[in-house]
Amino acid sequence: MKTLLLTPPLLQPNTPYAATPILTAWLRFCGHDAVQADLSLELLLKLFSADGLSHLNLDDEYRAVIGDVMEFLQDKNPSLAKRFAKRGALPEGTHLVRAYEQEEQFGWDFRGLDRHDRARHLCSLFLDDIAEAAALIDPHFGFSRYAEHLASSLPNFGKIQEALERQGRARSPSAPSVLNSKAGGTPAIRSADAGTAAICTAGVPPALLFFQWLEELTDAQIQKYSPQLVGITVPFPGCLFGALAIARRIKQTRPEIRIVLGGGYANTELRELTDPAIFETVDFITLDSGMLPLLRIAEGAEPANFVRTFVRENGVVCFYDSGETPVAHDTLPPPVYDGLPLDRYFGLFEVLNPVTRLWSDGRWNKLVLAHGCNWKRCAFCDTTIDYICRYDPARPSTVCDWMESVIAATGFNGFHFVDEALPPALLAGLCDEILRRELNVEWWGNIRFEKRLTKELIEKMADAGCIAVTGGLETCCDRTLKLMNKGITVAGAEEVLVNLSVAGIMTHAYLMYGFPTQTLDETFQGLETVRRLMEEGVLHSAYWHRFALTAHSEIAREPERFGIKLLPETSGGFARNEIPFDGQFGYDLAAIGEALRTATYNYQHGTGFDVRVTDWLNKFF
């Protein structure tokens, strides 16, 4: 059975998402004909082209320069840096104007960027201006997500089904004009209504432009490969609508093709699925590690032999799991990349922070050292789900074999290890193997700021090519770190951060506010810790996330122990993950979040250290 594996919109465009290269390799390893395509990338390339911009009715300046901008961001023409590093080379919308205003305010020479990086930064902001215009045409559009608000906290499938049907109805003319850079050099972004009124003859209604493009891209892939089975990964809520739009189009044009949906969204949100409506669009929904579920479907197995798979039978959702032992992570083949246009991915350097930049810029080959988490005890985490609770590492020699194979296939020697948390023992072995083989690589990944990450191990990591790590400092408060069973202390984490900094390894911290029982004073303490660590130069980047209670966490199972009360949920038989609760905080969490993020944004740009943390918070109350 020929299988086509698809990445739906929208994900970061700098490097392929990990799912389809891994699953394509696995199916081929098992003797199946498998191919892959990245419709997220293709949709963005369609937008960021002279033809794509013509649908936005932009000034000719935008269309004239977009081709060169894309070539530069795709590393095809580095000599364009000299041109784009100078003001006036790009028409200016909101993001570029703001950047130049900040430059005039701070006089920081774009934080000392060299000409090439300055040009990448300005070209990235130019694309952000276009993306903002695109969002006025289609409110669902976001640079790395599409219709995310439709998929978040979605107990009933009816809302997204209605949106799909609305998008698919007959198209009527009109498409808005949204950007104009002619007004004395100052850009104007009009409202969506004003833009729609301005243009009435472009042939595609505003909310259907990207939907139409996605259907055209889907048709092209189906025509190219003529698959019998299509697998679509849905890693995040922001990919669900695009995935279902793809599936819907295939069902309309080639109803005989079978469609399977899987990925992180299904694994966390759809475990209690009973609503059969989604099976008008797809045939199978799989949970957890996709190797065996996808293989059994590709083999044409009977339902009794399916692995962790939902289907619809006689109008009712049925779940089949034969109980097969998952494939050992160490036995997997290396990812493959044929079918993905590696020379057309493009990086974005939007924020003047070297660690934040890693997510969106650079060609990082994504690998997993170990399935699951070696700690798997954090009370806020999905500790009952396979992707956390089943820890299954590969051997260092296997990982290095994968790395060598991927370098040969892609030509890129940078790696992003996308583990839940890189295990120290495995890290030590991996570094030894990298050094023994004398591999010339750079890599980064997520760790735990724990005592097992010793100074000696950190030095070895740096020698083996580690350039950055990310990790959870969470509340930055020992009492709540203990309550959540994080397994670290503030002092211990600070020691690890110092050692990482001395070794030349950049750091990013995931931070949390609104955790059950967290007081306002503890929030102040957490921000002060972040301020001090950043001023001392041992923490280089951070972001505050509001605590969300998930159905698969220890806190959801024992809410009384964490001082919260669960609130009634809306039950609709579709998605269930985030659970409403009453934490009785007594202060405005939304205002706190704005204050924390604003302060930390300033810190990581080297400013605001002299402002008292209480003053940041007072600005938003």
C-alpha positions in Angstrom: 0.0 0.0 0.0 1.6 3.3 -1.1 1.5 5.8 1.8 1.9 9.6 1.6 2.8 11.3 4.9 2.0 15.0 5.2 2.9 17.8 7.5 -0.1 20.3 7.6 0.1 24.1 8.1 1.5 25.8 9.9 4.9 25.0 11.5 8.2 26.8 11.7 9.6 27.0 8.1 13.3 26.8 8.9 13.6 23.0 9.1 11.4 19.9 8.5 9.2 18.8 11.4 10.4 15.4 12.8 7.4 13.2 12.3 7.3 12.4 8.6 11.0 11.8 8.1 10.9 9.3 11.0 7.7 7.5 9.9 8.7 7.5 6.2 12.0 5.8 7.2 10.1 3.3 9.4 7.6 2.3 6.7 10.3 1.8 4.2 12.3 -0.2 6.7 9.3 -2.5 7.0 9.1 -2.9 3.2 6.4 -0.4 2.4 6.3 2.3 -0.3 6.3 5.6 1.6 6.7 9.2 0.5 6.4 12.5 2.3 5.6 16.2 1.7 5.5 19.4 3.7 2.4 21.4 3.0 3.1 23.8 5.8 6.3 24.9 4.0 4.6 24.9 0.6 1.7 27.1 1.8 4.2 29.7 3.2 6.2 29.6 0.0 3.0 30.2 -1.9 2.3 33.3 0.2 5.8 34.7 0.1 6.0 34.9 -3.6 5.3 37.6 -6.2 2.1 35.7 -7.2 1.1 35.2 -3.6 1.5 38.9 -2.7 -0.6 39.9 -5.7 -3.6 38.5 -3.8 -2.9 40.9 -1.0 -2.9 43.8 -3.4 0.3 45.1 -2.0 2.4 47.9 -3.5 4.7 46.9 -6.3 7.6 47.4 -3.9 6.7 44.3 -2.0 6.4 42.1 -5.0 9.6 43.4 -6.5 11.7 42.5 -3.5 10.0 39.3 -2.1 11.9 36.9 -4.4 15.3 38.3 -3.3 14.3 38.2 0.3 13.3 34.6 0.1 16.6 33.7 -1.7 18.5 35.4 1.0 16.6 33.7 3.9 17.0 30.4 2.1 20.8 30.9 2.1 20.9 30.8 -1.7 22.4 34.3 -2.1 24.3 35.6 0.9 25.7 38.5 -1.0 22.3 40.2 -0.7 23.2 41.0 3.0 24.9 44.1 1.9 21.7 45.4 0.3 19.2 44.4 2.9 21.2 45.6 5.9 20.6 49.2 4.8 17.4 51.0 5.6 15.4 51.7 2.5 16.0 48.4 0.8 12.7 47.0 2.1 9.2 48.6 2.3 8.4 49.2 5.9 5.3 47.9 7.7 4.6 47.9 11.4 7.4 45.5 12.5 10.1 47.1 10.5 9.1 50.6 11.7 9.1 49.5 15.3 12.6 48.0 14.9 14.0 51.2 13.6 12.2 53.2 16.3 13.8 50.9 19.0 17.2 51.3 17.3 16.8 55.1 17.5 15.7 54.9 21.1 18.4 52.6 22.4 21.2 53.3 19.9 22.4 49.8 20.3 23.3 49.1 16.7 20.8 46.2 16.6 22.7 44.7 19.6 25.9 44.6 17.7 24.7 42.4 14.8 27.1 41.9 11.9 25.9 42.9 8.5 24.6 39.4 7.6 22.6 38.9 10.7 21.2 42.4 10.6 20.0 41.7 7.1 18.4 38.4 8.2 16.7 40.2 11.1 15.3 43.0 8.9 14.2 40.5 6.2 12.4 38.5 8.9 10.5 41.5 10.1 9.6 42.3 6.5 7.9 38.8 6.3 6.2 39.5 9.7 4.7 42.6 8.1 3.4 40.5 5.3 2.1 37.9 7.7 0.2 40.6 9.6 -1.4 41.6 6.3 -2.3 38.0 5.6 -4.0 37.7 9.0 -6.3 40.5 8.0 -7.3 38.6 5.0 -7.7 35.4 6.9 -8.0 35.7 10.7 -7.0 32.0 11.1 -3.5 32.7 9.7 -0.5 32.7 12.0 3.1 32.3 11.1 3.5 28.9 12.9 -0.2 28.0 13.5 -3.5 28.1 11.6 -6.9 28.4 13.2 -5.4 27.5 16.6 -8.2 29.1 18.5 -10.7 26.7 16.8 -8.8 23.7 18.1 -7.9 24.8 21.6 -10.2 23.5 24.3 -12.6 22.0 21.8 -15.0 19.5 23.6 -17.3 19.4 20.6 -16.3 18.8 17.0 -19.2 20.9 15.7 -17.4 24.2 15.9 -14.5 23.1 13.7 -16.8 21.1 11.4 -18.9 24.2 10.8 -15.7 26.2 10.0 -14.6 23.6 7.5 -17.9 23.6 5.8 -18.1 27.4 5.7 -14.7 27.6 4.1 -15.6 25.0 1.6 -18.8 26.7 0.4 -18.9 28.5 -3.0 -16.4 31.3 -3.3 -17.5 34.8 -4.1 -15.3 37.7 -5.3 -13.3 40.1 -3.0 -9.9 40.2 -1.4 -8.7 43.0 0.9 -6.0 45.5 0.3 -4.1 45.6 3.5 -0.7 47.3 3.2 0.3 50.6 1.7 3.8 51.9 2.0 3.4 55.0 -0.1 2.2 57.5 2.6 5.4 59.4 3.0 7.3 56.2 3.7 5.0 55.4 6.7 3.1 52.1 6.3 -0.6 51.8 6.9 -2.3 48.6 7.9 -6.0 49.0 7.3 -8.7 47.2 9.1 -10.0 44.0 7.6 -13.4 45.6 6.8 -11.8 48.6 5.1 -9.5 46.4 3.1 -12.4 44.1 2.0 -14.3 47.2 0.8 -11.4 48.4 -1.2 -11.0 45.4 -3.5 -14.0 43.6 -4.9 -12.7 41.9 -8.0 -9.8 39.6 -7.1 -11.8 36.4 -7.3 -11.3 34.9 -3.9 -13.1 36.0 -0.7 -10.8 36.9 2.2 -11.3 33.9 4.4 -10.9 31.4 1.6 -7.6 32.4 0.1 -5.3 30.1 2.1 -8.0 27.4 2.1 -8.0 27.5 -1.7 -4.2 27.4 -1.8 -4.1 24.4 0.6 -6.6 22.5 -1.6 -4.5 23.2 -4.7 -1.3 22.0 -2.9 -3.1 18.9 -1.7 -4.4 18.1 -5.2 -0.8 18.4 -6.5 0.6 15.9 -4.0 -2.2 13.4 -4.6 -1.7 13.7 -8.4 2.1 13.3 -8.0 2.1 10.2 -5.8 -1.4 8.5 -6.2 -1.3 7.1 -2.7 -3.7 4.5 -1.3 -3.1 5.8 2.3 -2.4 9.3 3.5 -1.1 9.9 7.0 -1.3 13.4 8.5 0.6 14.5 11.6 -1.1 17.0 14.0 1.5 17.9 16.5 -0.3 21.0 17.9 -3.8 22.5 18.0 -2.7 25.1 15.4 -2.3 22.2 12.9 -5.7 20.6 13.3 -7.7 22.8 11.0 -5.1 22.6 8.2 -4.9 18.8 8.6 -8.7 18.4 8.4 -8.9 20.8 5.4 -6.3 18.5 3.6 -8.3 15.4 4.6 -11.6 16.9 3.5 -10.2 17.8 0.1 -8.9 14.3 -0.4 -12.2 12.8 0.5 -13.9 15.1 -2.0 -11.6 14.3 -4.9 -10.3 10.8 -4.1 -12.8 9.2 -1.7 -11.1 5.7 -2.1 -7.9 7.0 -0.4 -7.8 6.1 3.3 -6.7 8.8 5.8 -5.1 8.4 9.2 -4.6 11.2 11.7 -2.0 11.1 14.5 0.5 13.2 16.4 0.8 15.1 19.6 -2.7 16.7 19.4 -4.4 13.3 19.2 -2.2 11.8 21.9 -3.2 14.5 24.4 -6.6 15.8 23.3 -8.5 12.9 21.7 -7.9 10.0 24.2 -11.6 10.0 25.2 -13.0 10.4 21.7 -16.7 9.3 21.3 -18.0 11.9 18.7 -18.0 10.1 15.4 -18.3 13.3 13.3 -14.6 13.6 12.6 -14.8 10.3 10.7 -16.6 12.0 7.9 -13.2 13.4 7.1 -10.7 10.8 8.3 -10.8 7.0 8.6 -8.4 6.3 11.5 -7.0 8.2 14.5 -4.0 6.8 16.2 -2.6 7.4 19.6 1.0 7.5 21.0 4.0 6.3 19.1 2.9 6.0 15.5 5.1 3.2 14.2 3.0 0.2 14.9 -0.4 1.8 14.5 0.6 3.2 11.0 2.2 -0.1 10.0 -0.8 -2.2 10.8 -3.1 0.2 8.8 -0.6 0.2 5.9 -0.6 -3.6 6.0 -4.4 -3.7 5.7 -4.8 -5.5 9.0 -8.2 -6.4 10.5 -9.4 -4.1 13.2 -8.6 -6.7 15.9 -4.9 -6.3 15.0 -4.9 -2.5 15.1 -2.7 -0.8 17.6 -4.1 2.1 19.6 -6.5 3.1 16.8 -9.9 4.8 16.7 -12.3 4.0 13.9 -16.0 4.4 13.2 -18.2 1.3 12.9 -21.9 1.5 12.3 -21.9 5.2 13.4 -20.1 4.5 16.7 -16.5 5.3 17.6 -14.6 2.1 18.4 -11.1 1.8 19.8 -8.8 -1.1 19.0 -5.5 -2.0 20.6 -4.0 -5.4 20.2 -1.5 -4.7 22.9 1.6 -5.2 20.8 4.8 -4.2 22.5 6.0 -0.8 21.2 9.0 -0.7 18.8 12.2 -0.3 20.7 13.6 3.2 20.1 17.1 1.9 19.5 15.9 -0.3 16.6 14.5 2.5 14.5 16.2 3.5 11.2 17.6 7.0 10.7 15.1 9.6 9.4 14.9 10.2 5.6 14.4 13.5 3.9 13.8 12.8 0.2 10.6 14.5 -0.9 11.2 17.5 1.3 12.8 20.5 -0.6 15.6 21.1 1.9 16.9 24.1 -0.2 13.6 25.9 0.1 13.2 26.0 3.9 13.9 29.5 5.3 14.9 30.8 8.6 13.5 33.7 10.6 15.5 35.9 13.0 12.7 38.1 14.5 13.8 38.6 18.1 17.3 40.0 19.0 18.1 37.1 21.3 20.5 34.3 20.2 18.7 31.6 22.1 15.2 32.5 21.0 16.6 32.6 17.5 17.4 28.8 17.5 13.7 27.8 17.2 13.1 29.7 14.0 16.5 30.1 12.3 19.1 27.7 11.2 18.8 24.2 9.7 18.4 21.9 12.6 18.0 18.2 12.0 15.5 16.9 14.6 16.3 13.7 16.5 15.1 12.0 19.7 17.6 10.4 22.0 15.0 8.7 24.1 11.3 8.1 23.9 9.6 9.5 27.0 11.0 11.3 30.1 13.6 9.8 32.4 12.2 11.8 35.4 8.4 11.6 34.6 7.3 12.8 38.1 6.4 16.5 37.6 2.9 16.9 39.0 1.8 19.3 36.2 2.9 17.0 33.4 1.1 14.4 31.4 2.7 11.6 33.4 0.1 9.0 32.5 0.6 9.3 28.7 3.0 7.2 26.7 5.1 10.1 25.4 6.1 10.9 29.1 5.7 7.7 31.1 7.4 5.1 28.8 11.1 5.8 28.9 13.0 4.1 26.2 16.5 5.4 25.2 18.6 4.6 22.2 22.3 3.7 22.7 24.8 6.5 22.1 26.3 4.5 19.2 22.8 4.3 17.5 22.3 8.0 17.9 25.6 8.8 16.3 24.8 6.4 13.5 21.6 8.3 12.9 23.5 11.6 13.0 26.0 10.5 10.4 23.3 9.2 8.2 21.3 12.5 8.5 24.4 14.6 7.8 25.0 12.6 4.6 21.4 13.0 3.5 20.9 16.7 4.3 24.3 18.3 4.2 23.6 19.9 7.5 25.5 19.2 10.7 23.2 20.9 13.2 20.9 18.9 15.5 18.0 19.7 17.7 17.3 16.9 20.1 13.6 17.2 20.8 13.5 14.9 23.9 11.2 15.8 26.8 14.4 16.0 28.8 17.9 14.8 27.8 19.0 12.2 30.3 22.4 13.0 31.9 23.7 9.4 31.7 22.7 9.2 28.0 24.2 12.6 27.4 27.5 11.5 28.8 27.6 8.5 26.6 26.6 10.4 23.5 29.3 13.1 24.1 31.9 10.4 24.5 30.8 8.8 21.2 30.7 12.1 19.3 34.2 12.8 20.5 35.4 9.3 19.7 34.1 9.6 16.2 35.4 13.2 15.9 32.0 14.3 14.6 31.9 18.0 13.6 28.4 18.8 14.9 26.5 21.5 16.8 23.4 20.6 18.8 21.0 21.8 21.4 18.1 20.4 23.4 15.9 20.3 26.5 17.4 19.4 29.9 16.6 19.4 33.6 18.6 21.8 35.7 19.5 19.0 38.1 22.5 18.1 40.1 23.4 15.2 37.8 24.3 17.8 35.2 27.7 18.2 36.7 30.4 20.7 35.8 32.4 17.9 34.2 29.5 16.7 32.1 28.7 20.2 31.0 32.3 20.7 29.9 32.1 17.5 27.9 28.8 18.6 26.3 30.5 21.8 25.1 33.5 19.9 23.7 31.0 17.6 21.9 29.2 20.5 20.1 26.5 21.6 22.5 25.7 25.3 21.9 22.5 25.8 24.0 20.1 24.1 26.3 16.5 24.8 27.4 14.9 23.7 30.7 12.2 24.4 33.2 12.9 26.7 36.1 9.1 26.9 36.4 8.1 29.1 39.4 11.7 29.8 40.5 10.5 29.2 44.1 11.7 26.2 46.2 8.3 25.7 48.0 6.3 25.4 44.8 9.1 23.4 43.0 8.9 20.9 45.8 5.1 20.8 45.7 5.2 20.1 41.9 7.9 17.4 42.5 10.2 19.1 40.0 13.3 17.5 41.5 15.4 20.7 41.5 16.1 23.7 43.8 16.7 27.3 42.8 20.2 27.1 44.2 21.0 23.9 42.4 19.6 25.2 39.1 21.6 28.3 39.5 24.8 26.3 39.9 24.0 24.4 36.7 23.4 27.7 34.9 26.7 29.1 36.0 28.6 26.1 34.8 26.7 26.2 31.5 27.6 29.8 31.0 31.3 29.3 31.9 31.3 26.5 29.3 29.9 28.8 26.6 26.5 27.1 26.4 23.5 29.4 26.0 20.5 28.9 28.2 16.7 29.4 28.0 14.3 28.9 30.9 10.6 27.9 30.8 8.9 29.8 33.5 5.5 29.3 35.1 3.0 31.6 36.9 -0.5 30.8 38.2 0.6 27.5 39.7 -1.7 26.3 42.4 -1.0 28.0 45.8 1.6 30.3 44.2 1.4 33.6 46.1 2.0 37.1 44.7 5.1 37.4 46.8 6.4 34.2 45.4 5.8 35.5 41.9 7.8 38.6 42.8 10.6 36.4 44.1 10.6 34.4 40.9 10.9 37.4 38.7 13.7 38.8 40.9 15.5 35.5 40.4 15.2 35.8 36.7 16.3 39.4 36.7 19.4 38.6 38.7 20.3 35.5 36.6 20.0 37.5 33.4 21.9 40.5 34.7 24.7 38.1 35.8 24.7 36.7 32.3 24.1 33.1 33.3 20.5 33.0 31.9 20.2 34.3 28.3 16.5 33.8 27.5 13.2 32.9 29.2 9.5 32.9 28.7 6.6 32.9 31.2 3.8 30.4 30.6 0.5 30.5 32.5 -0.1 27.2 34.3 -2.7 25.0 32.6 -4.3 22.0 34.4 -4.3 19.0 32.0 -6.5 15.9 32.4 -3.5 13.6 32.4 -1.6 15.2 35.3 -1.2 14.3 38.9 -2.7 17.6 39.9 -5.9 16.7 38.0 -6.0 13.4 39.8 -5.5 14.9 43.3 -6.7 18.6 43.1 -7.3 18.8 46.9 -3.6 18.3 47.6 -2.8 21.3 45.5 -5.5 23.6 46.9 -7.7 23.8 43.8 -11.2 23.0 43.0 -12.2 21.5 39.6 -14.9 23.3 37.8 -17.6 21.7 35.6 -16.4 20.7 32.1 -18.3 20.9 28.9 -18.6 17.4 27.5 -19.0 16.9 23.8 -17.1 13.7 23.0 -14.3 15.2 21.1 -11.2 16.9 22.6 -10.4 16.9 26.3 -7.1 18.1 27.8 -7.1 21.4 29.7 -9.5 21.3 32.7 -11.1 24.5 34.2 -10.3 25.0 37.9 -10.6 27.6 40.7 -7.2 28.4 42.2 -8.5 31.2 44.5 -5.5 33.4 43.7 -7.0 36.7 44.7 -5.0 38.6 42.0 -5.3 39.2 38.3 -3.4 36.4 36.6 -3.7 38.0 33.1 -2.1 41.3 34.4 0.6 39.3 36.2 1.4 37.5 33.0 1.7 40.7 31.0 4.0 42.2 33.6 6.2 39.1 33.8 6.6 38.8 30.1 7.3 42.5 29.6 9.9 42.6 32.2 11.6 39.4 31.0 11.5 40.6 27.4 13.4 43.7 28.5 15.9 41.7 30.5 16.8 39.5 27.6 17.5 42.6 25.5 19.8 43.9 28.2 17.5 46.6 29.6 15.3 47.2 32.7 17.6 45.6 35.3 17.4 48.8 37.4 13.6 48.7 37.6 12.2 47.1 40.8 10.3 43.9 40.0 7.3 45.3 41.9 7.3 48.3 39.6 6.9 46.0 36.6 4.0 44.4 38.2 2.4 47.7 39.3 2.4 48.9 35.7 -0.3 46.3 34.9 -2.6 46.7 37.9 
